[in-house]
Amino acid sequence: MKRTKSIIISLFAATMILNACNNDESGKKEAEEKTVGALVITGDTVTEQGGCVLASRFSPGDKIVFRNNVLDGITNEQVADAKVQVHLSTGEKLDMTYGKHGDDNFWVVAYPVTEDTPTGTLGYTVTAEYNDQKGEFKPFNVAPSLLTIVSDEVAQVPKEEPVSAEADLSTVETNQHVEIISKNFDFHGPNGEKTFYVKASEEVTLSLKSEEGMHGVNVEGLNVNLDKDGSVKFTPEKSGEFNIVCSVFCGAGHGDMTAKLVVVQ
């Protein structure tokens, strides 16, 4: 009798242990099923004026083009069928569409800037939803990353103007091969120069070499752009001073990366 009772107790204990293991495995499986990676969102804003150029400052008549990439947090692959929206500080929501933009595929939406668009900082957030995954993107809270709407009167519209009297342009030495070296966060020439003199109506070759970080070049007012190391040729037709700025957001010192191109007759 005692032996039978002992066997029953042993079987009961084994059953309880087996059930506990099964419950534990079930709990692990359920936890694994609920573990979902967050979507990874990256992006920037560009202007349609003068080509597809990175920008954060816009005026009436321009369009803010939001470009974002959405990656699956588990597979790290690009997601092409998510729900992606831009949430503006004005309360507006913009639905983004997936497709070709330049040489790559992005989630894109354009926001026209009109005379009625309030001036000042325009805040925004990008959200994405795909299956059980969600993600959010916010620009860095630094001036070069924040969108700014300005009026026509204060917009930085490059135009022909008298060049600085700092140099005697009748004797200044020009060079149609402009070499720009970039690093975090500075533009300069081979000899440290930050102002480059070229002749009008003659072809110019502008080259960029990055020694530190990733940078690009935009010569405002001349439609000259380089988004990576390399060179580009152009012919300036009129004299004047033109700002050279970095066209690739490169960090907190992005806005300090400036130089000057002076075109003389």
Backbone torsions as a table, in degrees:
resi	resn	phi	psi	omega
1	MET	NA	-44.7	180.0
2	LYS	-64.7	-38.4	-179.8
3	ARG	-64.5	-41.4	179.2
4	THR	-63.4	-42.7	179.5
5	LYS	-62.7	-39.3	180.0
6	SER	-65.2	-39.8	179.4
7	ILE	-64.6	-43.0	179.8
8	ILE	-60.6	-43.1	179.5
9	ILE	-63.0	-41.0	-179.7
10	SER	-64.4	-42.9	179.1
11	LEU	-64.3	-39.7	178.7
12	PHE	-63.0	-43.1	179.9
13	ALA	-64.2	-42.0	179.5
14	ALA	-63.3	-40.4	179.1
15	THR	-63.4	-41.6	179.4
16	MET	-63.4	-41.5	179.7
17	ILE	-65.1	-42.0	-180.0
18	LEU	-62.9	-43.4	178.2
19	ASN	-63.1	-39.6	179.8
20	ALA	-63.2	-41.4	178.9
21	CYS	-64.8	-43.6	179.4
22	ASN	-62.2	-41.7	178.9
23	ASN	-64.5	-37.8	-179.6
24	ASP	-65.4	-44.3	178.5
25	GLU	-63.8	-40.4	178.9
26	SER	-62.3	-40.8	178.9
27	GLY	-64.5	-40.1	178.7
28	LYS	-64.4	-42.8	-179.6
29	LYS	-62.2	-42.7	179.3
30	GLU	-63.9	-39.8	179.3
31	ALA	-65.1	-39.9	179.6
32	GLU	-64.5	-38.7	-179.9
33	GLU	-66.0	-29.7	-178.6
34	LYS	-86.8	-11.5	-179.4
35	THR	-81.6	110.0	-176.4
36	VAL	-127.3	132.5	179.4
37	GLY	-74.4	146.5	178.4
38	ALA	-77.3	149.4	175.8
39	LEU	-68.5	143.1	178.5
40	VAL	-105.1	121.3	-176.9
41	ILE	-118.7	129.9	172.8
42	THR	-125.5	162.6	179.2
43	GLY	176.8	178.4	178.2
44	ASP	-156.2	-178.1	175.8
45	THR	-128.6	142.0	-179.7
46	VAL	-132.2	163.4	176.0
47	THR	-107.5	149.8	177.6
48	GLU	-89.3	-9.0	-179.4
49	GLN	-79.1	125.1	-179.7
50	GLY	73.9	20.8	-178.5
51	GLY	102.0	-178.7	-177.6
52	CYS	-84.1	90.0	-173.3
53	VAL	-118.7	134.2	176.8
54	LEU	-57.4	134.5	-178.0
55	ALA	-156.7	156.7	174.7
56	SER	-133.5	1.3	-177.9
57	ARG	-121.9	124.4	-173.9
58	PHE	-134.9	152.6	179.3
59	SER	-133.2	166.7	-179.1
60	PRO	-51.7	138.2	-177.9
61	GLY	97.2	-14.2	179.2
62	ASP	-93.7	169.0	173.9
63	LYS	-126.5	132.0	173.4
64	ILE	-86.9	117.4	179.1
65	VAL	-103.1	112.9	177.2
66	PHE	-86.3	127.6	177.4
67	ARG	-123.6	126.2	-179.4
68	ASN	-137.8	149.6	175.2
69	ASN	-115.6	135.1	-178.8
70	VAL	-119.7	123.1	-179.0
71	LEU	-113.3	139.8	174.9
72	ASP	-65.1	125.7	-176.9
73	GLY	-67.6	-15.2	-179.4
74	ILE	-98.5	-49.1	-176.4
75	THR	-92.7	-15.3	-176.8
76	ASN	63.2	22.4	177.7
77	GLU	-99.0	153.0	-179.4
78	GLN	-64.7	135.2	179.9
79	VAL	-99.5	126.1	-175.8
80	ALA	-110.2	-4.3	-176.7
81	ASP	-131.4	37.9	177.6
82	ALA	-89.7	175.1	170.8
83	LYS	-102.8	111.1	-174.4
84	VAL	-121.7	131.0	-177.9
85	GLN	-136.6	148.9	170.8
86	VAL	-101.9	125.4	178.8
87	HIS	-106.2	112.7	-178.9
88	LEU	-89.8	154.5	178.9
89	SER	-67.6	-11.5	176.0
90	THR	-78.2	-8.7	-177.0
91	GLY	97.6	-6.9	-179.9
92	GLU	-78.2	148.2	175.1
93	LYS	-120.7	131.4	-178.8
94	LEU	-116.4	124.0	177.1
95	ASP	-81.0	127.4	-179.1
96	MET	-93.4	150.1	177.3
97	THR	-118.0	150.4	-177.6
98	TYR	-97.9	132.6	178.4
99	GLY	176.9	-172.0	-177.3
100	LYS	-75.0	131.6	174.0
101	HIS	-140.3	104.9	-172.4
102	GLY	73.8	-128.4	-179.0
103	ASP	-96.0	-4.3	-174.8
104	ASP	-126.8	167.9	176.0
105	ASN	-96.4	132.9	-179.6
106	PHE	-140.6	166.8	163.0
107	TRP	-89.2	125.5	-170.7
108	VAL	-135.2	144.5	167.9
109	VAL	-152.8	144.3	-179.9
110	ALA	-108.7	139.4	179.8
111	TYR	-122.3	110.8	-178.2
112	PRO	-72.6	136.9	175.5
113	VAL	-97.8	122.4	-177.4
114	THR	-117.1	178.7	177.1
115	GLU	-63.1	-24.1	-178.6
116	ASP	-89.2	-6.7	179.5
117	THR	-70.4	124.8	-179.5
118	PRO	-60.1	139.2	177.3
119	THR	-80.6	161.9	-178.8
120	GLY	111.7	-166.5	-178.0
121	THR	-74.3	132.6	176.7
122	LEU	-110.9	104.2	-179.5
123	GLY	-78.1	151.8	177.5
124	TYR	-155.6	156.3	175.5
125	THR	-137.3	142.2	176.6
126	VAL	-111.7	127.8	178.3
127	THR	-118.9	152.7	178.8
128	ALA	-142.0	142.9	176.8
129	GLU	-132.4	133.1	-179.8
130	TYR	-150.2	114.2	-173.1
131	ASN	54.8	-121.9	178.8
132	ASP	-96.2	6.7	-177.0
133	GLN	-98.3	147.3	176.5
134	LYS	-136.9	156.6	178.0
135	GLY	-153.7	161.0	-179.2
136	GLU	-144.0	142.4	178.3
137	PHE	-127.3	132.2	173.8
138	LYS	-131.0	140.5	178.5
139	PRO	-68.8	157.3	175.6
140	PHE	-60.6	144.8	-179.6
141	ASN	-85.2	57.9	175.9
142	VAL	-130.8	151.2	-172.7
143	ALA	-51.0	-45.7	-177.8
144	PRO	-64.1	-20.6	-177.7
145	SER	-94.1	-21.4	-176.6
146	LEU	-81.4	135.7	177.9
147	LEU	-72.8	134.3	179.3
148	THR	-129.0	128.4	176.7
149	ILE	-101.9	125.5	-179.6
150	VAL	-122.7	157.9	178.2
151	SER	-78.1	167.2	177.9
152	ASP	-59.7	-32.7	-175.6
153	GLU	-67.0	-31.3	-176.5
154	VAL	-110.1	0.9	179.0
155	ALA	-63.1	142.2	179.5
156	GLN	-82.2	82.5	179.2
157	VAL	-98.1	109.1	-179.8
158	PRO	-62.0	138.1	179.0
159	LYS	-151.7	162.0	-179.4
160	GLU	-64.4	131.8	-179.3
161	GLU	-154.5	160.7	179.1
162	PRO	-61.3	138.4	179.4
163	VAL	-77.7	164.0	-176.0
164	SER	-62.5	146.1	179.3
165	ALA	-82.7	7.9	-178.5
166	GLU	-65.4	-26.6	-179.0
167	ALA	-126.1	147.8	175.4
168	ASP	-82.2	103.6	-173.0
169	LEU	-70.1	-12.9	177.6
170	SER	-77.6	-19.4	-178.5
171	THR	-121.0	-2.4	-176.1
172	VAL	-65.3	143.9	179.5
173	GLU	-85.4	125.4	179.7
174	THR	-102.7	157.6	179.0
175	ASN	-145.8	116.3	-176.6
176	GLN	-79.6	-0.7	174.0
177	HIS	-109.8	100.6	-177.4
178	VAL	-94.9	114.2	179.6
179	GLU	-105.3	119.7	179.6
180	ILE	-114.1	127.9	176.6
181	ILE	-108.5	131.7	-177.6
182	SER	-119.7	149.3	172.5
183	LYS	-156.5	171.0	179.3
184	ASN	-76.5	106.6	2.7
185	PHE	-135.2	89.7	-172.0
186	ASP	-159.4	144.2	169.4
187	PHE	-111.0	137.8	173.4
188	HIS	-161.4	165.9	177.2
189	GLY	-89.7	-178.3	-178.9
190	PRO	-57.9	-27.8	-179.8
191	ASN	-106.5	17.3	178.6
192	GLY	87.4	0.5	-177.2
193	GLU	-70.2	149.3	179.0
194	LYS	-120.9	-1.3	174.4
195	THR	-121.9	130.5	-175.8
196	PHE	-120.6	131.4	-176.4
197	TYR	-109.0	128.1	177.8
198	VAL	-133.5	162.5	178.8
199	LYS	-93.0	142.7	176.6
200	ALA	-70.9	152.2	176.2
201	SER	67.0	14.1	174.8
202	GLU	-125.4	142.6	-176.2
203	GLU	-63.5	136.9	178.7
204	VAL	-117.0	137.3	172.6
205	THR	-109.3	115.8	179.3
206	LEU	-106.3	128.4	180.0
207	SER	-123.4	151.0	179.9
208	LEU	-127.5	133.1	174.8
209	LYS	-133.1	121.4	-178.8
210	SER	-96.3	120.1	178.0
211	GLU	-92.5	-18.9	-179.8
212	GLU	-154.5	129.5	179.7
213	GLY	78.3	-177.9	178.5
214	MET	-114.7	123.8	-173.6
215	HIS	-138.4	166.8	174.8
216	GLY	-141.9	175.6	-177.5
217	VAL	-130.5	136.4	171.3
218	ASN	-133.4	120.8	175.1
219	VAL	-94.2	105.2	-173.5
220	GLU	-65.8	130.2	177.6
221	GLY	93.4	-8.9	-179.6
222	LEU	-117.9	1.7	-179.8
223	ASN	54.7	44.6	178.7
224	VAL	-113.9	119.3	-175.4
225	ASN	-136.9	139.9	170.6
226	LEU	-136.8	118.3	-179.6
227	ASP	-94.0	1.5	177.3
228	LYS	-161.7	175.2	179.6
229	ASP	-57.1	142.2	-179.2
230	GLY	152.2	-155.2	-179.3
231	SER	-145.6	159.5	179.5
232	VAL	-146.2	144.8	179.7
233	LYS	-109.9	143.5	176.9
234	PHE	-158.1	163.4	179.7
235	THR	-126.8	106.0	177.8
236	PRO	-74.0	130.2	-175.4
237	GLU	-91.9	-26.0	-175.8
238	LYS	-124.4	154.0	177.4
239	SER	-77.2	159.4	178.7
240	GLY	151.7	177.6	177.6
241	GLU	-107.3	135.3	-177.6
242	PHE	-132.9	131.6	-179.7
243	ASN	-75.2	139.3	173.3
244	ILE	-107.7	122.4	-177.7
245	VAL	-129.6	162.2	177.8
246	CYS	-78.7	132.0	-177.2
247	SER	-100.3	1.4	179.5
248	VAL	-122.7	121.8	-179.3
249	PHE	-61.8	123.1	-171.0
250	CYS	-124.0	5.0	178.4
251	GLY	133.0	-167.9	-173.2
252	ALA	-62.2	-26.5	-178.7
253	GLY	-95.7	14.9	-177.3
254	HIS	-54.2	-44.0	-176.8
255	GLY	-69.8	-14.3	180.0
256	ASP	-86.2	-8.0	-176.3
257	MET	-83.9	90.2	-178.4
258	THR	-136.2	152.8	172.6
259	ALA	-149.7	-172.3	-176.5
260	LYS	-141.4	136.7	173.0
261	LEU	-109.5	123.9	-179.7
262	VAL	-111.5	119.7	179.8
263	VAL	-101.0	123.8	-178.5
264	VAL	-118.1	155.9	179.4
265	GLN	-76.7	NA	NA
